[in-house]
Amino acid sequence: MNTSDNTIKLDQFLKFVGIAPTGGQAKLMIQEGDVKVNGTIETRRGRKLISGDKVTVEGQTFEVEIN
């Protein structure tokens, strides 16, 4: 998590919440269009997320919370 600008990359977030066991798995899920950010399919694994963003994978939605 990059706390200096209060963001986290999408692939890192998927690992952090336990959706993807590895960065490679996260990358595949994102590239295959399996991940939505705020209701829109996101294919950029480096997409920066901020607090309040909602990430949806396999019907589960996670809210980004960065302290």
Protein Blocks (a to p, Z undefined) as FASTA:
>chain_A
ZZknopacfklmmmmnomambfklmmmmmmnopaceehiacfbfklccdehiacdeehia
cddddZZ
